[in-house]
């Protein structure tokens, strides 16, 4: 089974980025973006695993004008 994450990255003045990727790919994508004032990409991704309500959703809002939302999806491959 492969776990994929449906995610969006919204930044003021930039088009929204949307994807459906594995955890490793999501971390690579976050690292490739210029997100000033954000915690390391692997920490953001780890927030999905600390979801107390087990909804599989992590949202990170920055005071610097961007929002990143990720939702855990599961699919058999």
Biopython code that builds the backbone (N, CA, C, O; Angstrom):
import numpy as np
from Bio.PDB.StructureBuilder import StructureBuilder

atoms = [
    (1, "UNK", "N", (0.841, -1.173, 0.000)),
    (1, "UNK", "CA", (0.000, 0.000, 0.000)),
    (1, "UNK", "C", (0.889, 1.241, 0.000)),
    (1, "UNK", "O", (1.869, 1.320, 0.741)),
    (2, "UNK", "N", (0.538, 2.183, -0.824)),
    (2, "UNK", "CA", (1.244, 3.456, -0.881)),
    (2, "UNK", "C", (0.353, 4.536, -0.284)),
    (2, "UNK", "O", (-0.815, 4.654, -0.655)),
    (3, "UNK", "N", (0.896, 5.321, 0.635)),
    (3, "UNK", "CA", (0.156, 6.445, 1.210)),
    (3, "UNK", "C", (0.561, 7.693, 0.446)),
    (3, "UNK", "O", (1.747, 7.988, 0.293)),
    (4, "UNK", "N", (-0.430, 8.412, -0.025)),
    (4, "UNK", "CA", (-0.199, 9.670, -0.738)),
    (4, "UNK", "C", (-0.937, 10.785, -0.002)),
    (4, "UNK", "O", (-1.911, 10.542, 0.711)),
    (5, "UNK", "N", (-0.461, 11.989, -0.187)),
    (5, "UNK", "CA", (-1.007, 13.160, 0.481)),
    (5, "UNK", "C", (-1.496, 14.149, -0.563)),
    (5, "UNK", "O", (-0.760, 14.526, -1.474)),
    (6, "UNK", "N", (-2.753, 14.567, -0.417)),
    (6, "UNK", "CA", (-3.314, 15.614, -1.249)),
    (6, "UNK", "C", (-2.976, 16.924, -0.559)),
    (6, "UNK", "O", (-3.334, 17.117, 0.603)),
    (7, "UNK", "N", (-2.295, 17.827, -1.251)),
    (7, "UNK", "CA", (-1.806, 19.030, -0.596)),
    (7, "UNK", "C", (-2.016, 20.255, -1.476)),
    (7, "UNK", "O", (-2.117, 20.158, -2.699)),
    (8, "UNK", "N", (-2.078, 21.412, -0.819)),
    (8, "UNK", "CA", (-2.093, 22.699, -1.509)),
    (8, "UNK", "C", (-1.112, 23.622, -0.809)),
    (8, "UNK", "O", (-0.919, 23.539, 0.403)),
    (9, "UNK", "N", (-0.505, 24.489, -1.573)),
    (9, "UNK", "CA", (0.376, 25.523, -1.038)),
    (9, "UNK", "C", (-0.074, 26.828, -1.665)),
    (9, "UNK", "O", (0.014, 27.006, -2.880)),
    (10, "UNK", "N", (-0.557, 27.745, -0.831)),
    (10, "UNK", "CA", (-1.040, 29.033, -1.303)),
    (10, "UNK", "C", (-0.141, 30.125, -0.758)),
    (10, "UNK", "O", (0.129, 30.182, 0.441)),
    (11, "UNK", "N", (0.322, 30.995, -1.655)),
    (11, "UNK", "CA", (1.165, 32.128, -1.257)),
    (11, "UNK", "C", (0.639, 33.382, -1.925)),
    (11, "UNK", "O", (0.271, 33.359, -3.100)),
    (12, "UNK", "N", (0.601, 34.474, -1.181)),
    (12, "UNK", "CA", (0.161, 35.748, -1.729)),
    (12, "UNK", "C", (1.049, 36.132, -2.910)),
    (12, "UNK", "O", (2.275, 36.142, -2.800)),
    (13, "UNK", "N", (0.422, 36.444, -4.032)),
    (13, "UNK", "CA", (1.179, 36.851, -5.209)),
    (13, "UNK", "C", (1.699, 35.711, -6.061)),
    (13, "UNK", "O", (2.404, 35.955, -7.040)),
    (14, "UNK", "N", (1.376, 34.472, -5.720)),
    (14, "UNK", "CA", (1.819, 33.290, -6.470)),
    (14, "UNK", "C", (0.611, 32.407, -6.768)),
    (14, "UNK", "O", (-0.341, 32.379, -5.988)),
    (15, "UNK", "N", (0.640, 31.691, -7.882)),
    (15, "UNK", "CA", (-0.449, 30.737, -8.128)),
    (15, "UNK", "C", (-0.382, 29.595, -7.111)),
    (15, "UNK", "O", (0.700, 29.212, -6.666)),
    (16, "UNK", "N", (-1.541, 29.062, -6.751)),
    (16, "UNK", "CA", (-1.589, 27.939, -5.808)),
    (16, "UNK", "C", (-0.952, 26.711, -6.443)),
    (16, "UNK", "O", (-1.133, 26.452, -7.633)),
    (17, "UNK", "N", (-0.212, 25.964, -5.647)),
    (17, "UNK", "CA", (0.343, 24.680, -6.071)),
    (17, "UNK", "C", (-0.499, 23.586, -5.432)),
    (17, "UNK", "O", (-0.821, 23.665, -4.247)),
    (18, "UNK", "N", (-0.854, 22.578, -6.197)),
    (18, "UNK", "CA", (-1.688, 21.481, -5.718)),
    (18, "UNK", "C", (-1.057, 20.178, -6.174)),
    (18, "UNK", "O", (-0.580, 20.084, -7.305)),
    (19, "UNK", "N", (-1.048, 19.172, -5.309)),
    (19, "UNK", "CA", (-0.461, 17.903, -5.710)),
    (19, "UNK", "C", (-1.020, 16.721, -4.944)),
    (19, "UNK", "O", (-1.743, 16.872, -3.958)),
    (20, "UNK", "N", (-0.670, 15.557, -5.419)),
    (20, "UNK", "CA", (-0.989, 14.285, -4.777)),
    (20, "UNK", "C", (0.296, 13.471, -4.826)),
    (20, "UNK", "O", (0.640, 12.911, -5.868)),
    (21, "UNK", "N", (1.007, 13.403, -3.702)),
    (21, "UNK", "CA", (2.352, 12.847, -3.694)),
    (21, "UNK", "C", (2.605, 11.986, -2.466)),
    (21, "UNK", "O", (1.880, 12.058, -1.474)),
    (22, "UNK", "N", (3.651, 11.169, -2.557)),
    (22, "UNK", "CA", (4.110, 10.401, -1.401)),
    (22, "UNK", "C", (4.747, 11.360, -0.401)),
    (22, "UNK", "O", (5.032, 12.511, -0.729)),
    (23, "UNK", "N", (4.965, 10.882, 0.810)),
    (23, "UNK", "CA", (5.592, 11.714, 1.828)),
    (23, "UNK", "C", (6.959, 12.216, 1.418)),
    (23, "UNK", "O", (7.268, 13.391, 1.612)),
    (24, "UNK", "N", (7.784, 11.348, 0.853)),
    (24, "UNK", "CA", (9.126, 11.758, 0.423)),
    (24, "UNK", "C", (9.050, 12.833, -0.648)),
    (24, "UNK", "O", (9.806, 13.804, -0.616)),
    (25, "UNK", "N", (8.131, 12.660, -1.605)),
    (25, "UNK", "CA", (7.983, 13.662, -2.661)),
    (25, "UNK", "C", (7.481, 14.984, -2.101)),
    (25, "UNK", "O", (7.939, 16.047, -2.520)),
    (26, "UNK", "N", (6.540, 14.932, -1.156)),
    (26, "UNK", "CA", (6.021, 16.156, -0.552)),
    (26, "UNK", "C", (7.126, 16.913, 0.180)),
    (26, "UNK", "O", (7.211, 18.136, 0.069)),
    (27, "UNK", "N", (7.963, 16.211, 0.918)),
    (27, "UNK", "CA", (9.081, 16.863, 1.608)),
    (27, "UNK", "C", (10.012, 17.522, 0.598)),
    (27, "UNK", "O", (10.453, 18.649, 0.819)),
    (28, "UNK", "N", (10.317, 16.847, -0.497)),
    (28, "UNK", "CA", (11.192, 17.422, -1.532)),
    (28, "UNK", "C", (10.579, 18.677, -2.136)),
    (28, "UNK", "O", (11.277, 19.665, -2.368)),
    (29, "UNK", "N", (9.279, 18.637, -2.391)),
    (29, "UNK", "CA", (8.597, 19.800, -2.968)),
    (29, "UNK", "C", (8.647, 20.974, -1.999)),
    (29, "UNK", "O", (8.955, 22.095, -2.404)),
    (30, "UNK", "N", (8.347, 20.731, -0.723)),
    (30, "UNK", "CA", (8.384, 21.812, 0.263)),
    (30, "UNK", "C", (9.782, 22.400, 0.386)),
    (30, "UNK", "O", (9.936, 23.614, 0.516)),
    (31, "UNK", "N", (10.800, 21.547, 0.345)),
    (31, "UNK", "CA", (12.179, 22.036, 0.431)),
    (31, "UNK", "C", (12.553, 22.894, -0.770)),
    (31, "UNK", "O", (13.387, 23.792, -0.654)),
    (32, "UNK", "N", (11.940, 22.625, -1.931)),
    (32, "UNK", "CA", (12.291, 23.363, -3.149)),
    (32, "UNK", "C", (11.647, 24.750, -3.205)),
    (32, "UNK", "O", (12.040, 25.575, -4.029)),
    (33, "UNK", "N", (10.675, 25.014, -2.351)),
    (33, "UNK", "CA", (9.979, 26.297, -2.350)),
    (33, "UNK", "C", (10.705, 27.288, -1.440)),
    (33, "UNK", "O", (11.377, 26.896, -0.486)),
    (34, "UNK", "N", (10.559, 28.561, -1.747)),
    (34, "UNK", "CA", (11.162, 29.606, -0.926)),
    (34, "UNK", "C", (10.135, 30.047, 0.110)),
    (34, "UNK", "O", (9.425, 31.031, -0.093)),
    (35, "UNK", "N", (10.058, 29.318, 1.220)),
    (35, "UNK", "CA", (9.072, 29.585, 2.263)),
    (35, "UNK", "C", (9.775, 30.184, 3.472)),
    (35, "UNK", "O", (10.151, 29.474, 4.405)),
    (36, "UNK", "N", (9.945, 31.494, 3.441)),
    (36, "UNK", "CA", (10.651, 32.151, 4.543)),
    (36, "UNK", "C", (9.838, 32.048, 5.832)),
    (36, "UNK", "O", (8.612, 32.156, 5.815)),
    (37, "UNK", "N", (10.524, 31.842, 6.926)),
    (37, "UNK", "CA", (9.900, 31.776, 8.235)),
    (37, "UNK", "C", (9.175, 30.478, 8.538)),
    (37, "UNK", "O", (8.358, 30.433, 9.458)),
    (38, "UNK", "N", (9.453, 29.427, 7.793)),
    (38, "UNK", "CA", (8.756, 28.160, 7.997)),
    (38, "UNK", "C", (9.688, 27.140, 8.643)),
    (38, "UNK", "O", (10.905, 27.186, 8.463)),
    (39, "UNK", "N", (9.101, 26.234, 9.389)),
    (39, "UNK", "CA", (9.881, 25.151, 9.981)),
    (39, "UNK", "C", (10.377, 24.222, 8.876)),
    (39, "UNK", "O", (9.843, 24.264, 7.768)),
    (40, "UNK", "N", (11.369, 23.396, 9.138)),
    (40, "UNK", "CA", (11.872, 22.467, 8.114)),
    (40, "UNK", "C", (10.759, 21.589, 7.543)),
    (40, "UNK", "O", (9.810, 21.232, 8.241)),
    (41, "UNK", "N", (10.896, 21.252, 6.270)),
    (41, "UNK", "CA", (9.861, 20.495, 5.550)),
    (41, "UNK", "C", (9.522, 19.177, 6.231)),
    (41, "UNK", "O", (8.352, 18.796, 6.280)),
    (42, "UNK", "N", (10.517, 18.475, 6.757)),
    (42, "UNK", "CA", (10.216, 17.196, 7.401)),
    (42, "UNK", "C", (9.423, 17.400, 8.693)),
    (42, "UNK", "O", (8.674, 16.509, 9.094)),
    (43, "UNK", "N", (9.570, 18.552, 9.354)),
    (43, "UNK", "CA", (8.766, 18.839, 10.538)),
    (43, "UNK", "C", (7.316, 19.088, 10.139)),
    (43, "UNK", "O", (6.395, 18.620, 10.809)),
    (44, "UNK", "N", (7.115, 19.825, 9.049)),
    (44, "UNK", "CA", (5.756, 20.077, 8.564)),
    (44, "UNK", "C", (5.080, 18.751, 8.248)),
    (44, "UNK", "O", (3.941, 18.511, 8.648)),
    (45, "UNK", "N", (5.788, 17.900, 7.531)),
    (45, "UNK", "CA", (5.238, 16.602, 7.162)),
    (45, "UNK", "C", (4.932, 15.769, 8.408)),
    (45, "UNK", "O", (3.917, 15.074, 8.455)),
    (46, "UNK", "N", (5.801, 15.836, 9.410)),
    (46, "UNK", "CA", (5.600, 15.065, 10.638)),
    (46, "UNK", "C", (4.309, 15.469, 11.344)),
    (46, "UNK", "O", (3.725, 14.660, 12.064)),
    (47, "UNK", "N", (3.854, 16.711, 11.149)),
    (47, "UNK", "CA", (2.610, 17.161, 11.780)),
    (47, "UNK", "C", (1.433, 16.298, 11.351)),
    (47, "UNK", "O", (0.466, 16.166, 12.101)),
    (48, "UNK", "N", (1.492, 15.711, 10.166)),
    (48, "UNK", "CA", (0.424, 14.817, 9.722)),
    (48, "UNK", "C", (0.329, 13.585, 10.614)),
    (48, "UNK", "O", (-0.752, 13.022, 10.787)),
    (49, "UNK", "N", (1.445, 13.172, 11.174)),
    (49, "UNK", "CA", (1.467, 11.977, 12.001)),
    (49, "UNK", "C", (1.117, 12.268, 13.455)),
    (49, "UNK", "O", (0.922, 11.339, 14.239)),
    (50, "UNK", "N", (1.034, 13.539, 13.825)),
    (50, "UNK", "CA", (0.682, 13.932, 15.191)),
    (50, "UNK", "C", (-0.750, 14.435, 15.266)),
    (50, "UNK", "O", (-1.094, 15.186, 16.179)),
    (51, "UNK", "N", (-1.571, 14.041, 14.340)),
    (51, "UNK", "CA", (-2.952, 14.480, 14.230)),
    (51, "UNK", "C", (-3.795, 13.786, 15.296)),
    (51, "UNK", "O", (-4.152, 12.617, 15.147)),
    (52, "UNK", "N", (-4.111, 14.507, 16.368)),
    (52, "UNK", "CA", (-4.825, 13.905, 17.498)),
    (52, "UNK", "C", (-6.223, 13.422, 17.125)),
    (52, "UNK", "O", (-6.692, 12.424, 17.673)),
    (53, "UNK", "N", (-6.892, 14.106, 16.212)),
    (53, "UNK", "CA", (-8.235, 13.713, 15.806)),
    (53, "UNK", "C", (-8.248, 12.638, 14.743)),
    (53, "UNK", "O", (-9.313, 12.185, 14.324)),
    (54, "UNK", "N", (-7.071, 12.228, 14.305)),
    (54, "UNK", "CA", (-6.893, 11.205, 13.281)),
    (54, "UNK", "C", (-7.639, 11.531, 11.989)),
    (54, "UNK", "O", (-8.107, 10.635, 11.287)),
    (55, "UNK", "N", (-7.744, 12.833, 11.685)),
    (55, "UNK", "CA", (-8.396, 13.256, 10.444)),
    (55, "UNK", "C", (-7.412, 13.240, 9.283)),
    (55, "UNK", "O", (-7.824, 13.266, 8.123)),
    (56, "UNK", "N", (-6.117, 13.199, 9.581)),
    (56, "UNK", "CA", (-5.109, 13.174, 8.528)),
    (56, "UNK", "C", (-4.933, 14.498, 7.830)),
    (56, "UNK", "O", (-4.523, 14.539, 6.671)),
    (57, "UNK", "N", (-5.240, 15.594, 8.523)),
    (57, "UNK", "CA", (-5.126, 16.916, 7.913)),
    (57, "UNK", "C", (-4.135, 17.744, 8.718)),
    (57, "UNK", "O", (-4.196, 17.784, 9.947)),
    (58, "UNK", "N", (-3.228, 18.402, 8.016)),
    (58, "UNK", "CA", (-2.298, 19.332, 8.648)),
    (58, "UNK", "C", (-2.371, 20.653, 7.893)),
    (58, "UNK", "O", (-2.278, 20.678, 6.666)),
    (59, "UNK", "N", (-2.535, 21.738, 8.621)),
    (59, "UNK", "CA", (-2.598, 23.074, 8.022)),
    (59, "UNK", "C", (-1.543, 23.929, 8.699)),
    (59, "UNK", "O", (-1.431, 23.952, 9.925)),
    (60, "UNK", "N", (-0.777, 24.626, 7.888)),
    (60, "UNK", "CA", (0.259, 25.515, 8.412)),
    (60, "UNK", "C", (0.030, 26.893, 7.807)),
    (60, "UNK", "O", (0.181, 27.073, 6.598)),
    (61, "UNK", "N", (-0.334, 27.863, 8.634)),
    (61, "UNK", "CA", (-0.520, 29.244, 8.192)),
    (61, "UNK", "C", (0.686, 30.052, 8.631)),
    (61, "UNK", "O", (1.144, 29.941, 9.768)),
    (62, "UNK", "N", (1.192, 30.866, 7.719)),
    (62, "UNK", "CA", (2.327, 31.721, 8.035)),
    (62, "UNK", "C", (1.870, 33.172, 8.079)),
    (62, "UNK", "O", (1.026, 33.588, 7.285)),
    (63, "UNK", "N", (2.424, 33.933, 9.000)),
    (63, "UNK", "CA", (2.149, 35.363, 9.043)),
    (63, "UNK", "C", (2.796, 36.065, 7.857)),
    (63, "UNK", "O", (2.567, 37.256, 7.647)),
    (64, "UNK", "N", (3.599, 35.350, 7.080)),
    (64, "UNK", "CA", (4.286, 35.934, 5.932)),
    (64, "UNK", "C", (3.481, 35.787, 4.644)),
    (64, "UNK", "O", (4.006, 36.050, 3.562)),
    (65, "UNK", "N", (2.220, 35.374, 4.737)),
    (65, "UNK", "CA", (1.337, 35.401, 3.589)),
    (65, "UNK", "C", (1.165, 34.107, 2.824)),
    (65, "UNK", "O", (0.801, 34.148, 1.649)),
    (66, "UNK", "N", (1.409, 32.962, 3.433)),
    (66, "UNK", "CA", (1.182, 31.696, 2.728)),
    (66, "UNK", "C", (0.526, 30.694, 3.663)),
    (66, "UNK", "O", (0.662, 30.775, 4.884)),
    (67, "UNK", "N", (-0.187, 29.749, 3.065)),
    (67, "UNK", "CA", (-0.859, 28.672, 3.782)),
    (67, "UNK", "C", (-0.574, 27.366, 3.066)),
    (67, "UNK", "O", (-0.630, 27.307, 1.838)),
    (68, "UNK", "N", (-0.267, 26.317, 3.821)),
    (68, "UNK", "CA", (-0.048, 24.990, 3.241)),
    (68, "UNK", "C", (-0.990, 24.024, 3.940)),
    (68, "UNK", "O", (-1.022, 23.958, 5.169)),
    (69, "UNK", "N", (-1.758, 23.276, 3.155)),
    (69, "UNK", "CA", (-2.688, 22.284, 3.677)),
    (69, "UNK", "C", (-2.347, 20.934, 3.077)),
    (69, "UNK", "O", (-2.122, 20.833, 1.871)),
    (70, "UNK", "N", (-2.306, 19.902, 3.893)),
    (70, "UNK", "CA", (-2.057, 18.548, 3.386)),
    (70, "UNK", "C", (-3.049, 17.600, 4.043)),
    (70, "UNK", "O", (-3.360, 17.736, 5.227)),
    (71, "UNK", "N", (-3.543, 16.643, 3.271)),
    (71, "UNK", "CA", (-4.471, 15.643, 3.785)),
    (71, "UNK", "C", (-3.983, 14.266, 3.380)),
    (71, "UNK", "O", (-3.641, 14.038, 2.220)),
    (72, "UNK", "N", (-3.951, 13.347, 4.337)),
    (72, "UNK", "CA", (-3.480, 11.988, 4.093)),
    (72, "UNK", "C", (-4.546, 11.193, 3.337)),
    (72, "UNK", "O", (-5.714, 11.185, 3.726)),
    (73, "UNK", "N", (-4.143, 10.531, 2.267)),
    (73, "UNK", "CA", (-5.009, 9.630, 1.508)),
    (73, "UNK", "C", (-4.317, 8.287, 1.427)),
    (73, "UNK", "O", (-3.087, 8.228, 1.416)),
    (74, "UNK", "N", (-5.080, 7.202, 1.371)),
    (74, "UNK", "CA", (-4.484, 5.878, 1.248)),
    (74, "UNK", "C", (-5.029, 5.208, 0.000)),
    (74, "UNK", "O", (-6.220, 5.287, -0.301)),
    (75, "UNK", "N", (-4.138, 4.551, -0.713)),
    (75, "UNK", "CA", (-4.544, 3.829, -1.923)),
    (75, "UNK", "C", (-3.694, 2.581, -2.050)),
    (75, "UNK", "O", (-2.501, 2.607, -1.747)),
    (76, "UNK", "N", (-4.292, 1.500, -2.491)),
    (76, "UNK", "CA", (-3.541, 0.269, -2.738)),
    (76, "UNK", "C", (-2.898, 0.348, -4.110)),
    (76, "UNK", "O", (-3.500, 0.818, -5.075)),
    (77, "UNK", "N", (-1.661, -0.123, -4.172)),
    (77, "UNK", "CA", (-0.965, -0.170, -5.461)),
    (77, "UNK", "C", (-0.300, -1.494, -5.618)),
    (77, "UNK", "O", (0.344, -1.745, -6.637)),
]
sb = StructureBuilder()
sb.init_structure("model")
sb.init_model(0)
sb.init_chain("A")
sb.init_seg("    ")
for serial, (resi, resn, name, xyz) in enumerate(atoms, 1):
    if name == "N":
        sb.init_residue(resn, " ", resi, " ")
    sb.init_atom(name, np.array(xyz, "f"), 0.0, 1.0, " ", f" {name:<3s}", serial, name[0])
structure = sb.get_structure()
